[in-house]
Structure formats: C-alpha cells, structure tokens
Amino acid sequence: MQIRQFIDSIGRGAPPRVVLFCPGKAPFGKEEWEPLLVDVALKRLFDAYVDPSLQDMTYSVLYADETSPGDIAQEARTFPFLAERRVIIVRNAERYNGMSGEKSSPLASLISYIEDPAETTLLVLVATQIDRRKRFYKACEKGAVMVECPQLDDAAMGQWVREEAKQRKVDINGAAVAELMDRAGNRLSDVQNALSLVVNYVGTAGVITEADVRAACADVAEETVWALTDAIAASDTRKALTALHQLIALNRAPDEILGTINWLVENAYRAMPETQAPAPKPFVATKVVKLGQTLGLAKLKAAMALCTRTQFNMRETGVDRNLALEMLVIKLSSGGAARKRAAAGR
C-alpha cells in the first residue's frame, strides 16, 4: 500500500494490528523515503485512535536502538488500561535489518509477535531502510500492513502543494506551483517551508503567483548560501569564508550549515553528466553546475567524504565547530584552485 492511500484510510473502521512504514519504489529522479508523509500518517493515527486524556497509559514512542525487541513485544502484549487499545510507535526499526531472525536471536520474540499480534494493540514500525531478504521483513509481509513511503512524483507533489495552499485559504496558479517545486526540490518538508514563506509574503492577497514565489523564497540566508557556492566554485577562499561567517551571524547552527554544504556538493555531483545519480531540480542544477565543473568528479567525491569526516569530528570530538567549518570551506575552495592550476599547466 502506498503512503497516501494509507493516510486516506485512517479512521475508516478498525485499525490494523501491525503497520510497517518502509521505503518504496520511487518515481524517476526521486528518493525511496519521504519522512514528512510518515509524520502526517503518525499524527492521523494518533488523532484517530488515541484518547488524549489517556495518552500516558495507552500511547508509547519507542526506539529500536534503545529498547530491546523483547521489551517491545512485551509492551505490545500488555492489555490497555481504561481504553480499547494501545498504540505503540517504534522508530529506527531499520536496526532490525542487521539482526538474525533465528529462534536464538533477540529479534525472535518481536517476529513471533508480528506473526500473532494482540487484538488490543496497534504496533507501528518505522524503518527508513529495509532489507527484503531478512526474516523481519518477510514476517511483516505476512502479518503487517506494508506501507511504502517514497517521495511523490511531480504531479502528486503539485497536487499536494495545491491542497496545502487551499487549507491555508490561498489560491496558487500552475506557474507558481512549478516555480515553488523547482526552488524547493523533492523533499516535502522543504516544499512545505517554502510554501509557508510565500503564504506569509502574500498576506491577505489570497493569490500566489510565480513572482511571489521568486520574491518570498529568495531570503537572505538562501542568497548567502548561493554566494558561498559561487565563491567555492571561483576558488575565492576569502569570499567563501565571508559567506560562511554571514551564515553563522544569521544564527544558522553549525550542523545546519554543514548539512547545507554537503547538500550543495551532493547536488553538484548529481548535476554532472558523467554520473548515474538522479539529477537535481533545474533551479538547483543551474546554481551548482559551476561548482561541479570547477571541482570535477573526483574532487566532488572527495568533498562528500570530507563533509562526512567533518560531521564526525564535530559530533564525536571536542573540536570547535565553527573552526571545523572554516577548515572545510578552505579545503573546498582551495581544491578548485588546485584544479585550475593543473589545467593551466597542461
């Protein structure tokens, strides 16, 4: 079952006993997992099947990397107190991909539960990755409602934007929808944030045009991000550091800035004609194409690895995070300079 179909079914009759949210086959150029739709489904499940006055006794959110499978199974078999059913959400269920399903495995008790679930519990498993060869997945195929959660194709995303706009009591024309999607990309959370910006921008006008999208989505932080991209592509370390310091001054968290830099490098890689990766949206591609041409394929791969190492250092060591970002920007911008010098030498 697809995620939107499942969302529409919530509240219509008795809920299933076990649900697995997992990645699904994505449309061309999209990704296999859309977290915002999963969050929407979880909220609707809560609204439909949890009495807020009994929430502490009938609703639990557990994490597969913190709670043992045996404890989750035991919790699911516990009879609800003063309510018709319990609702249990288990996040990070992708952890079960690396566990054996044999009888001696810690996972065996949870698999046994999935095969014979309690009538008084709704157990929801959320796995951002899935291994279809594993016994956990095969048990869910038999005993659970399988809900695939890929990103929406462009037509479905456009419909989603129009429905969201309608809920906010504004109209949005087709050109504005296309411009919004080009600017925001494939992730619904980014599209939702962009739509919020535009709705606030138009205020009481009640109609969103293509010009409104261009004006509202070009905020200071976004322009600074593109300035950072251009500076790295131009091998201008001074300007790149200036743009970085401006982002810091705009109260952007170091982790957020690092995520943005990694996103820029990743999209520059995807925009390269030599790669087989899905190409980024046209608006993004035009912004990062020069960065890709400057660094080249090999250095883009190295840059993605460098971002990963920087993230590890920021989270696992005592390094100053702003200093770590400065070093990353210096290495990226100097990488382009080295490539230009090598080309000039030839």
Summary of the structure (lengths in Angstrom):
residues: 346
radius of gyration: 23.5
end to end distance: 56.5
largest distance: 78.8
contacts: 1077
relative contact order: 0.09
helix: 62%
strand: 9%
